[in-house]
Amino acid sequence: MDGWDQFLAPYHQAVEELKVKLKGIRTDYRLGAHSSPVEFVTARVKPIQSIIEKANTRNIPYDELQEEMYDIAGIRIMCQFVDDIEVICRLVRDREDMSVVEERDYIENTKESGYRSYHIIIKYPVNTIHGVVDILAEIQIRTLAMNFWATIEHTLNYKYSGEYPPEIRHRLQNAADAAYLLDKEMSEIREEIHDAEKYYKKKRNI
């Protein structure tokens, strides 16, 4: 366990730093009295058992995990509207404290299951007492509707190991379509929602 603790220490440090930095986007927008593209941010380090299972499935040697497994550190950014996703992507690309390695667009290229999200793999330098350690981390950017669907699908995937009964698969696809339509409708009334939020904040501060 000591070996794993030492290996994962920079990842734990990275997710805490990234969570604070990416939450800072929300704060900056609100200080400027603008609607933030970031609704909230969560982060996690992949459990050891999950790392082992993924390494075995993908034939990744343990001494190559740092270079080959990109999602040991995971950050998830939720937003209200689909258009916010591109705004967040630009902000991440422009940062000087991390560099983009790869982007995967599962919104334009929706997975067969119905999964929609935008993934950015970054390289992030972590300062430790032993020097700087460059780690890979995955940032997932999605709307609240996309996140609700993905959370349910993830839970069901564990139960059925990806082999869904036809009825469950059909209902998941229907739910994915409904989430897509919800995002589309919310985008159509985006300005009305923003005006309502400003009105609410103004009334609350009186």
Backbone as JSON, one array per atom type, in Angstrom:
{
  "sequence": "MDGWDQFLAPYHQAVEELKVKLKGIRTDYRLGAHSSPVEFVTARVKPIQSIIEKANTRNIPYDELQEEMYDIAGIRIMCQFVDDIEVICRLVRDREDMSVVEERDYIENTKESGYRSYHIIIKYPVNTIHGVVDILAEIQIRTLAMNFWATIEHTLNYKYSGEYPPEIRHRLQNAADAAYLLDKEMSEIREEIHDAEKYYKKKRNI",
  "N": [[0.82, -1.22, 0.0], [2.02, 1.2, 0.69], [3.58, 1.8, -1.53], [1.63, 2.4, -3.45], [0.42, 4.61, -2.22], [2.49, 6.48, -2.32], [2.8, 6.7, -5.08], [0.3, 7.72, -5.85], [0.12, 10.12, -4.52], [0.92, 12.63, -5.86], [-1.23, 12.81, -7.62], [-3.45, 13.14, -5.98], [-2.78, 15.62, -4.92], [-2.85, 17.11, -7.25], [-5.61, 16.99, -8.07], [-6.82, 18.44, -6.04], [-5.65, 20.96, -6.35], [-6.4, 21.6, -8.99], [-9.17, 21.59, -8.77], [-9.63, 23.84, -7.15], [-8.55, 25.84, -8.8], [-10.14, 25.69, -11.15], [-12.65, 26.12, -10.12], [-12.25, 28.73, -9.59], [-12.79, 30.04, -11.96], [-15.54, 30.34, -12.01], [-15.84, 32.08, -9.84], [-14.46, 34.37, -10.79], [-16.07, 35.17, -12.98], [-18.45, 35.82, -11.63], [-17.65, 37.89, -9.96], [-17.32, 39.8, -11.83], [-19.89, 40.32, -12.42], [-21.08, 38.69, -14.32], [-22.74, 35.97, -15.99], [-21.73, 32.77, -15.07], [-19.98, 30.24, -16.92], [-19.42, 27.95, -15.61], [-21.02, 25.73, -13.54], [-20.67, 23.92, -11.34], [-17.87, 22.16, -9.84], [-16.33, 19.0, -9.64], [-14.08, 16.5, -8.34], [-11.84, 13.67, -8.45], [-9.66, 10.96, -7.46], [-8.84, 8.04, -9.14], [-9.86, 4.95, -7.76], [-7.63, 2.47, -6.3], [-8.17, -0.25, -6.94], [-9.69, 0.04, -9.27], [-7.79, 1.16, -10.95], [-6.0, -0.95, -11.18], [-7.65, -2.91, -12.4], [-8.24, -1.64, -14.85], [-5.67, -1.35, -15.91], [-4.96, -4.02, -16.26], [-6.92, -4.82, -18.1], [-6.28, -3.27, -20.32], [-3.71, -3.95, -20.77], [-1.58, -2.45, -19.64], [1.57, -1.9, -18.39], [2.55, -1.68, -14.94], [4.64, 0.07, -14.4], [4.33, 1.94, -16.33], [2.11, 3.39, -15.92], [1.87, 6.13, -15.29], [2.43, 7.41, -17.68], [0.69, 6.24, -19.5], [-1.95, 5.92, -18.55], [-4.53, 8.04, -18.55], [-6.58, 8.99, -16.95], [-6.37, 8.77, -14.19], [-6.35, 10.88, -12.44], [-9.22, 12.76, -12.19], [-11.32, 15.35, -13.31], [-14.4, 17.0, -13.17], [-16.45, 19.22, -14.82], [-19.39, 20.94, -14.54], [-22.0, 22.5, -16.38], [-24.62, 24.84, -17.28], [-25.55, 25.17, -19.91], [-25.18, 23.96, -23.29], [-23.61, 25.56, -24.97], [-21.87, 26.7, -23.17], [-19.88, 24.87, -22.82], [-17.93, 25.04, -24.87], [-16.91, 27.55, -24.24], [-15.67, 27.03, -21.76], [-13.78, 25.16, -22.65], [-12.11, 26.8, -24.23], [-11.07, 28.46, -22.24], [-9.6, 26.61, -20.73], [-7.71, 25.74, -22.66], [-6.28, 28.08, -22.98], [-4.87, 28.45, -20.65], [-1.85, 28.79, -18.75], [-0.83, 27.18, -16.83], [-1.2, 24.56, -17.3], [-1.21, 22.05, -19.87], [-2.8, 21.14, -22.92], [-3.22, 17.88, -24.0], [-4.82, 16.14, -25.47], [-8.06, 16.09, -27.05], [-11.42, 15.02, -26.8], [-14.38, 14.76, -28.36], [-17.42, 13.98, -27.42], [-19.86, 14.99, -27.83], [-20.52, 16.11, -30.33], [-19.84, 13.76, -31.53], [-21.53, 11.57, -30.49], [-21.6, 8.78, -28.26], [-22.55, 5.38, -28.96], [-24.16, 4.41, -26.94], [-25.46, 6.65, -26.09], [-24.1, 8.42, -24.59], [-22.88, 11.62, -23.81], [-20.47, 14.12, -23.73], [-17.66, 16.3, -23.16], [-14.27, 15.73, -23.41], [-11.15, 16.61, -22.12], [-7.79, 15.96, -22.12], [-5.16, 16.67, -20.06], [-1.78, 17.79, -19.36], [-0.31, 18.22, -16.3], [1.73, 20.03, -14.12], [3.01, 19.05, -11.02], [4.2, 20.28, -8.02], [6.4, 18.81, -5.89], [8.14, 17.66, -2.89], [10.17, 16.27, -3.95], [10.65, 17.36, -6.35], [9.37, 18.53, -9.56], [6.53, 16.87, -10.8], [5.13, 15.69, -13.67], [1.87, 15.03, -14.45], [-0.83, 13.2, -16.0], [-4.19, 14.22, -16.52], [-7.74, 13.98, -16.66], [-10.22, 16.09, -17.87], [-13.6, 16.37, -17.72], [-16.26, 17.84, -19.37], [-19.52, 18.86, -19.14], [-23.11, 19.26, -19.54], [-25.69, 19.76, -17.03], [-27.82, 18.07, -17.59], [-26.62, 16.13, -19.24], [-24.87, 15.1, -17.36], [-26.56, 13.98, -15.44], [-27.71, 11.85, -16.9], [-25.36, 10.38, -17.52], [-24.45, 9.64, -14.98], [-26.45, 7.9, -14.06], [-26.27, 5.93, -16.06], [-23.67, 5.01, -15.61], [-23.93, 3.79, -13.11], [-25.75, 1.73, -13.71], [-24.19, 0.35, -15.5], [-22.29, -0.88, -13.9], [-23.9, -2.73, -12.6], [-24.82, -4.39, -14.71], [-22.53, -4.93, -16.1], [-22.09, -3.73, -18.55], [-23.57, -5.22, -20.33], [-26.47, -4.72, -21.14], [-29.93, -5.56, -20.6], [-32.28, -5.74, -23.33], [-34.57, -4.07, -22.9], [-33.7, -2.24, -20.93], [-31.56, -1.05, -22.28], [-32.95, 0.2, -24.36], [-34.52, 2.04, -22.92], [-32.52, 3.6, -21.79], [-31.44, 4.8, -24.08], [-33.66, 6.26, -24.89], [-33.79, 8.0, -22.72], [-31.4, 9.36, -23.08], [-31.97, 10.72, -25.44], [-33.99, 12.37, -24.49], [-32.56, 13.93, -22.66], [-30.9, 15.27, -24.44], [-32.82, 16.81, -25.85], [-33.73, 18.38, -23.74], [-31.43, 19.92, -23.16], [-31.32, 21.31, -25.57], [-33.72, 22.79, -25.55], [-33.31, 24.37, -23.26], [-31.18, 25.93, -24.13], [-32.46, 27.45, -26.02], [-33.92, 29.24, -24.5], [-32.05, 30.61, -23.11], [-31.18, 33.34, -22.66], [-33.44, 34.39, -21.4], [-33.41, 32.89, -19.06], [-30.99, 33.77, -17.91], [-31.63, 36.47, -17.48], [-33.65, 36.16, -15.6], [-32.17, 35.05, -13.49], [-30.51, 37.21, -12.84], [-32.42, 39.03, -11.99], [-33.45, 37.7, -9.77], [-31.19, 37.63, -8.09], [-30.81, 40.35, -7.67], [-33.19, 41.05, -6.3], [-32.85, 39.48, -4.05], [-30.72, 40.69, -2.8], [-31.66, 43.09, -1.98]],
  "CA": [[0.0, 0.0, 0.0], [2.89, 2.38, 0.73], [3.97, 2.11, -2.91], [0.49, 3.06, -4.1], [0.25, 5.92, -1.59], [3.52, 7.36, -2.86], [2.51, 6.92, -6.5], [-0.92, 8.51, -6.02], [0.2, 11.41, -3.82], [0.84, 13.79, -6.77], [-2.56, 12.87, -8.22], [-4.33, 13.75, -4.97], [-2.43, 17.04, -4.87], [-3.3, 17.71, -8.51], [-7.06, 17.2, -8.13], [-7.18, 19.52, -5.12], [-5.24, 22.23, -6.96], [-7.22, 21.84, -10.18], [-10.53, 21.9, -8.33], [-9.62, 25.23, -6.7], [-8.29, 26.72, -9.95], [-11.26, 25.7, -12.07], [-13.74, 26.82, -9.42], [-11.94, 30.15, -9.67], [-13.44, 30.59, -13.15], [-16.89, 30.73, -11.57], [-15.7, 33.26, -9.0], [-14.07, 35.51, -11.63], [-17.25, 35.62, -13.72], [-19.44, 36.41, -10.74], [-17.13, 39.18, -9.5], [-17.56, 40.73, -12.93], [-21.35, 40.4, -12.61], [-21.44, 37.95, -15.52], [-23.17, 34.59, -15.77], [-20.57, 31.87, -15.2], [-20.18, 29.0, -17.67], [-19.19, 26.85, -14.68], [-22.04, 25.59, -12.5], [-19.88, 23.43, -10.22], [-16.71, 21.33, -10.2], [-16.01, 17.89, -8.75], [-12.8, 15.87, -8.69], [-11.55, 12.42, -7.74], [-8.55, 10.11, -7.9], [-9.37, 6.71, -9.4], [-9.49, 3.97, -6.71], [-6.55, 1.56, -6.67], [-8.72, -1.44, -7.6], [-10.09, 0.43, -10.63], [-6.55, 1.33, -11.71], [-5.48, -2.31, -11.45], [-8.53, -3.56, -13.38], [-8.07, -1.0, -16.15], [-4.32, -1.69, -16.38], [-5.0, -5.41, -16.73], [-7.76, -4.89, -19.3], [-5.62, -2.59, -21.44], [-2.32, -4.42, -20.83], [-0.66, -1.36, -19.32], [2.48, -2.26, -17.3], [2.43, -0.77, -13.8], [5.67, 1.11, -14.44], [3.98, 2.89, -17.38], [0.81, 3.98, -15.61], [1.93, 7.59, -15.31], [2.46, 7.88, -19.07], [-0.32, 5.6, -20.35], [-3.32, 6.0, -18.02], [-4.76, 9.48, -18.53], [-7.71, 9.4, -16.12], [-6.2, 8.49, -12.76], [-6.9, 12.12, -11.87], [-10.38, 13.15, -12.98], [-12.02, 16.57, -12.94], [-15.65, 17.13, -13.91], [-17.01, 20.56, -14.78], [-20.78, 20.97, -14.98], [-22.49, 23.8, -16.81], [-26.06, 24.84, -17.55], [-25.88, 25.19, -21.32], [-24.22, 23.32, -24.18], [-22.68, 26.58, -25.47], [-20.87, 26.97, -22.13], [-18.81, 23.88, -22.91], [-16.86, 25.6, -25.7], [-16.29, 28.64, -23.47], [-14.76, 26.41, -20.79], [-12.67, 24.58, -23.41], [-11.17, 27.87, -24.6], [-10.39, 28.9, -21.03], [-8.61, 25.58, -20.38], [-6.65, 25.78, -23.67], [-5.48, 29.31, -22.85], [-4.16, 28.5, -19.38], [-0.41, 28.55, -18.81], [-0.41, 26.28, -15.76], [-1.47, 23.2, -17.75], [-1.16, 21.98, -21.34], [-3.74, 20.18, -23.48], [-2.6, 16.77, -24.71], [-5.78, 15.55, -26.41], [-9.46, 16.43, -26.84], [-12.35, 14.01, -27.31], [-15.7, 15.38, -28.42], [-18.5, 13.01, -27.43], [-21.11, 15.71, -28.01], [-20.72, 16.0, -31.78], [-19.69, 12.34, -31.85], [-22.17, 10.88, -29.36], [-21.38, 7.34, -28.23], [-23.72, 4.57, -29.31], [-24.99, 4.28, -25.75], [-26.14, 7.91, -25.83], [-23.21, 9.23, -23.75], [-22.45, 12.9, -24.37], [-19.6, 14.87, -22.84], [-16.44, 16.74, -23.84], [-13.14, 15.34, -22.59], [-9.84, 17.21, -22.39], [-6.69, 15.35, -21.37], [-4.14, 17.68, -19.86], [-0.58, 17.5, -18.59], [-0.3, 19.21, -15.23], [2.92, 19.89, -13.28], [2.78, 19.07, -9.57], [5.43, 20.53, -7.28], [6.54, 17.98, -4.69], [9.44, 17.84, -2.24], [11.15, 15.58, -4.79], [10.73, 18.06, -7.63], [8.13, 18.64, -10.33], [6.04, 15.64, -11.41], [4.1, 15.94, -14.67], [0.88, 13.96, -14.49], [-1.97, 13.36, -16.91], [-5.5, 14.3, -15.87], [-8.84, 14.11, -17.61], [-11.27, 17.03, -17.52], [-14.86, 16.12, -18.42], [-17.12, 19.03, -19.33], [-20.85, 18.44, -19.59], [-24.24, 19.95, -18.94], [-26.33, 19.06, -15.92], [-28.62, 16.99, -18.17], [-25.66, 15.09, -19.65], [-24.3, 14.49, -16.16], [-27.59, 13.13, -14.83], [-27.79, 10.62, -17.69], [-24.11, 9.63, -17.4], [-24.37, 9.08, -13.63], [-27.34, 6.74, -14.03], [-25.7, 4.9, -16.95], [-22.49, 4.47, -14.94], [-24.41, 2.89, -12.06], [-26.32, 0.55, -14.36], [-23.1, -0.38, -16.15], [-21.69, -1.75, -12.89], [-24.82, -3.83, -12.33], [-24.95, -5.3, -15.84], [-21.21, -5.07, -16.75], [-22.19, -3.26, -19.92], [-24.46, -6.08, -21.12], [-27.8, -4.35, -20.71], [-31.1, -6.18, -21.22], [-32.81, -4.88, -24.4], [-35.49, -3.06, -22.38], [-32.9, -1.22, -20.26], [-30.82, -0.33, -23.32], [-33.93, 1.04, -25.05], [-34.9, 3.14, -22.04], [-31.36, 4.48, -21.68], [-31.36, 5.58, -25.31], [-34.74, 7.24, -24.82], [-33.41, 9.01, -21.73], [-30.35, 10.18, -23.71], [-32.66, 11.62, -26.37], [-34.7, 13.37, -23.68], [-31.54, 14.85, -22.13], [-30.49, 16.11, -25.56], [-33.9, 17.77, -26.1], [-33.73, 19.32, -22.62], [-30.34, 20.86, -23.41], [-31.69, 22.15, -26.72], [-34.76, 23.72, -25.1], [-32.71, 25.34, -22.33], [-30.37, 26.84, -24.94], [-33.37, 28.35, -26.71], [-34.39, 30.28, -23.57], [-30.88, 30.94, -22.3], [-31.18, 34.74, -22.25], [-34.53, 34.55, -20.45], [-32.94, 32.3, -17.8], [-29.99, 34.66, -17.35], [-32.32, 37.66, -16.98], [-34.35, 35.76, -14.38], [-31.17, 34.88, -12.44], [-30.09, 38.54, -12.43], [-33.55, 39.62, -11.26], [-33.52, 37.02, -8.49], [-30.05, 38.08, -7.26], [-31.06, 41.73, -7.3], [-34.23, 41.05, -5.28], [-32.32, 38.87, -2.83], [-29.75, 41.61, -2.17], [-32.31, 44.32, -1.5]],
  "C": [[0.86, 1.27, 0.0], [3.31, 2.8, -0.66], [2.86, 2.84, -3.64], [0.29, 4.46, -3.52], [1.25, 6.92, -2.17], [3.23, 7.7, -4.32], [1.33, 7.88, -6.69], [-0.87, 9.88, -5.37], [0.15, 12.62, -4.75], [-0.53, 13.93, -7.41], [-3.56, 13.51, -7.25], [-4.06, 15.25, -4.87], [-2.97, 17.76, -6.1], [-4.81, 17.98, -8.51], [-7.5, 18.32, -7.18], [-6.82, 20.88, -5.73], [-6.13, 22.58, -8.15], [-8.65, 22.22, -9.8], [-10.61, 23.37, -7.91], [-9.46, 26.18, -7.9], [-9.5, 26.81, -10.88], [-12.51, 26.28, -11.43], [-13.53, 28.33, -9.48], [-12.54, 30.82, -10.9], [-14.81, 31.12, -12.78], [-16.82, 32.02, -10.75], [-15.39, 34.5, -9.83], [-15.26, 36.07, -12.41], [-18.22, 36.35, -12.81], [-18.97, 37.74, -10.18], [-17.32, 40.24, -10.57], [-19.03, 40.88, -13.27], [-21.79, 39.75, -13.91], [-21.92, 36.54, -15.13], [-21.99, 33.66, -16.02], [-20.91, 30.66, -16.05], [-20.02, 27.77, -16.78], [-20.28, 26.83, -13.62], [-21.4, 25.04, -11.23], [-18.82, 22.45, -10.72], [-16.56, 20.21, -9.17], [-14.7, 17.26, -9.21], [-12.62, 14.59, -7.89], [-10.28, 11.8, -8.29], [-9.12, 8.7, -8.03], [-8.94, 5.75, -8.29], [-8.45, 2.97, -7.22], [-7.08, 0.34, -7.42], [-9.13, -1.14, -9.03], [-8.86, 0.63, -11.52], [-6.01, -0.03, -12.13], [-6.32, -2.99, -12.53], [-8.35, -2.96, -14.77], [-6.7, -1.33, -16.75], [-4.3, -3.1, -16.94], [-5.79, -5.54, -18.02], [-7.03, -4.34, -20.52], [-4.14, -2.95, -21.57], [-1.31, -3.29, -20.64], [0.25, -1.81, -18.17], [2.41, -1.23, -16.17], [3.47, 0.35, -13.84], [5.43, 2.12, -15.57], [2.65, 3.58, -17.12], [0.82, 5.5, -15.73], [1.86, 8.14, -16.73], [1.27, 7.38, -19.88], [-1.76, 5.71, -19.84], [-3.64, 7.47, -17.74], [-5.83, 9.92, -17.54], [-7.58, 8.97, -14.66], [-6.68, 9.7, -11.96], [-8.04, 12.57, -12.77], [-11.05, 14.39, -12.42], [-13.3, 16.63, -13.78], [-16.2, 18.54, -13.7], [-18.42, 20.51, -15.34], [-21.18, 22.39, -15.34], [-23.98, 23.7, -17.14], [-26.37, 24.59, -19.03], [-24.79, 24.55, -22.17], [-23.18, 24.33, -24.67], [-21.59, 26.9, -24.45], [-19.67, 26.04, -22.25], [-17.65, 24.42, -23.73], [-16.16, 26.75, -25.0], [-15.27, 28.08, -22.49], [-13.56, 25.8, -21.5], [-11.64, 25.64, -23.77], [-10.39, 28.35, -23.38], [-9.31, 27.91, -20.61], [-7.43, 25.63, -21.35], [-5.72, 26.97, -23.47], [-4.67, 29.37, -21.56], [-2.68, 28.16, -19.57], [0.07, 27.57, -17.75], [-0.75, 24.82, -16.07], [-1.42, 23.21, -19.28], [-2.09, 20.87, -21.82], [-2.98, 19.14, -24.29], [-3.52, 16.22, -25.8], [-7.19, 16.01, -26.05], [-10.34, 15.37, -27.49], [-13.77, 14.56, -27.21], [-16.78, 14.3, -28.56], [-19.86, 13.71, -27.45], [-21.47, 15.69, -29.49], [-20.67, 14.53, -32.21], [-20.22, 11.51, -30.67], [-21.91, 9.38, -29.43], [-22.68, 6.6, -28.51], [-24.69, 4.44, -28.14], [-25.86, 5.51, -25.5], [-25.29, 8.87, -25.01], [-22.76, 10.48, -24.5], [-21.63, 13.65, -23.32], [-18.41, 15.33, -23.67], [-15.27, 16.46, -22.91], [-11.87, 16.07, -23.06], [-8.81, 16.52, -21.5], [-5.58, 16.39, -21.28], [-2.9, 17.08, -19.2], [-0.46, 18.62, -17.56], [0.92, 18.99, -14.34], [2.58, 20.02, -11.8], [4.12, 19.26, -8.88], [5.44, 19.71, -5.99], [7.91, 18.24, -4.06], [10.55, 17.16, -3.03], [11.33, 16.25, -6.15], [9.37, 18.08, -8.32], [7.79, 17.29, -10.97], [4.94, 16.02, -12.4], [3.13, 14.75, -14.7], [-0.17, 14.26, -15.56], [-3.25, 13.4, -16.09], [-6.56, 14.48, -16.95], [-9.88, 15.08, -17.06], [-12.49, 16.7, -18.37], [-15.75, 17.33, -18.25], [-18.47, 18.64, -19.91], [-21.93, 19.29, -18.94], [-24.81, 19.13, -17.8], [-27.17, 17.89, -16.44], [-27.73, 15.83, -18.6], [-25.14, 14.35, -18.43], [-25.3, 13.57, -15.47], [-27.67, 11.79, -15.57], [-26.55, 9.76, -17.46], [-23.97, 8.97, -16.04], [-25.24, 7.83, -13.52], [-26.76, 5.6, -14.87], [-24.5, 4.23, -16.3], [-22.88, 3.47, -13.86], [-24.96, 1.6, -12.65], [-25.23, -0.31, -15.0], [-22.42, -1.33, -15.17], [-22.57, -2.97, -12.63], [-24.81, -4.87, -13.44], [-23.63, -5.54, -16.59], [-21.28, -4.73, -18.24], [-23.11, -4.07, -20.8], [-25.9, -5.84, -20.69], [-28.88, -5.23, -21.35], [-31.68, -5.22, -22.27], [-33.72, -3.76, -23.89], [-34.74, -1.92, -21.7], [-32.14, -0.38, -21.29], [-31.75, 0.65, -24.05], [-34.3, 2.26, -24.21], [-33.73, 4.12, -21.85], [-31.23, 5.37, -22.91], [-32.47, 6.63, -25.35], [-34.4, 8.37, -23.85], [-32.33, 9.94, -22.3], [-30.97, 11.18, -24.69], [-33.38, 12.73, -25.62], [-33.72, 14.4, -23.1], [-31.06, 15.81, -23.22], [-31.54, 17.19, -25.84], [-33.98, 18.81, -24.99], [-32.64, 20.37, -22.81], [-30.69, 21.83, -24.53], [-32.72, 23.2, -26.31], [-34.19, 24.78, -24.16], [-31.85, 26.36, -23.08], [-31.25, 27.87, -25.64], [-33.84, 29.49, -25.8], [-33.27, 30.74, -22.64], [-30.93, 32.38, -21.78], [-32.27, 35.01, -21.22], [-34.11, 34.01, -19.07], [-31.93, 33.22, -17.12], [-30.63, 35.93, -16.78], [-33.04, 37.35, -15.67], [-33.37, 35.61, -13.22], [-30.71, 36.23, -11.92], [-31.17, 39.21, -11.58], [-33.62, 39.02, -9.85], [-32.41, 37.51, -7.55], [-30.28, 39.51, -6.78], [-32.09, 41.81, -6.18], [-33.71, 40.49, -3.96], [-31.4, 39.81, -2.07], [-30.37, 42.9, -1.66], [-32.58, 44.21, 0.01]]
}
